[in-house]
Structures are given as structure tokens and as C-alpha cells.
Amino acid sequence: MKILRQNERINTNFLVKLSLLAAISYLLTFIRMPLPFFPEFLKIDIAELPALIAGFAFGPIAGVIVVLLRNILDFLTKTSTGGVGELSNFIVGSSFVVTASAIYKLNKSKRNAVLGVVLATVVMACIGLLSNKFIILPLWGMPVEWSFLLTIIVPFNLIKGALNSLVAILIYKNVSRILK
């Protein structure tokens, strides 16, 4: 199923699937765990998982829509960052989902899925580094030190990307049958 092609109607079935994936993604944000040696505001979750599944099943734009909807819900219901955390999550989550699903879309094989999530994890860490350096930390009024970015932000995003990737690779085949 293609999404957002010019003059193409988006059917109700597709919208329901995306909405359910966004809702699941939002619910997964309630299961966030702090990691030792990381600041309190960085908590690990697998909330990118439903967006990655949407990206694999329906394409990169669908995955970004799930990330966007989840972050809007997060902002409207439980933000503690005034939207800065949600903006950060949208930037890094979208970079992860777009990279992985675009690679997978080229050739829908397990090999490309694995290659996609590995590269997406690296891209997410790099985008996280740059967005925190030039957008997120300045918005919070925090000092932007390269040592903090390289020892905290990059490893955190690598761990988060690896966790979401591992779970996606393990469950996607079964979940894709339900989505189709």
C-alpha cells in the first residue's frame, strides 16, 4: 500500500492501522527505564518500534507520521520539557525510522532489514549529536560541551537504536502478517 501519492485516497483501514501503531507507540513511552551512568532525563524505551514497523510495512512517511503522532500525544498529555524533549525525540526518532525503512523498501529482505536498522542506529546517533549540539541543548539553556555529547548522547542513542532494532527484527515478520 502506497501512502500520500498524488490524487490517491487514503483508506480507512490504513488510517486505523497507523493510528493503532501511534497509540501503541505512545503507550510504550510509559515504560521508560533509566540507565546507569546516564542523566535522569535520558530514559530508554522501545517507543520507536511501532514507527519502525509502520515504516517497514507502509514506507518511511508512514513511520514518520507514527513518530509525529506519538510526540504530539506526549506533548499534550505528559510533557515535562515544554516540548523540547518531544522535539528531540521527533528529530532522532524520525531519522532512525526513515533510514531503516528507506533501506528496507529498496529490497524487502531480512538482510536489508538488518542493514537498515544497523545504519539507522548510526544515523540516529549522529543526528542526535548534531541536533543536541545546535538545537536541543541550546533550547534548554544547557552548556553544549562536546565531551557530554560524545560520552552521553551518542552512546544513549546507540543503545536505544540497538534495542529498538533488535526487537523489530525479532517480531516484524509476525506483526507484518497482521498488518497485511
C-alpha positions, 0 to 999 in steps of 0.5 A: 500500500502506497501512502500520500501519492498524488490524487490517491485516497487514503483508506480507512483501514490504513488510517486505523492501522497507523493510528493503532501503531501511534497509540501503541507507540505512545503507550510504550513511552510509559515504560521508560527505564533509566540507565546507569551512568546516564542523566535522569532525563535520558530514559530508554524505551522501545517507543520507536518500534511501532514507527519502525514497523509502520515504516517497514510495512507502509514506507518511511512517511508512514513511520514518520507520521507514527513518530509525529503522532506519538510526540504530539500525544506526549506533548499534550498529555505528559510533557515535562520539557515544554516540548523540547524533549518531544522535539528531540525525540521527533528529530532522532526518532524520525531519522532512525525510522526513515533510514531503516525503512528507506533501506528496507523498501529498496529490497524487502529482505531480512538482510536489508532489514538488518542493514537498515536498522544497523545504519539507522542506529548510526544515523540516529546517533549522529543526528542526535549529536548534531541536533543536541549540539545546535538545537536541543541543548541550546533550547534548554539553556544547557552548556553544549560541551562536546565531551557530554555529547560524545560520552552521553548522547551518542552512546544513549542513542546507540543503545536505544537504536540497538534495542529498538532494532533488535526487537523489530527484527525479532517480531516484524515478520509476525506483526507484518502478517497482521498488518497485511 
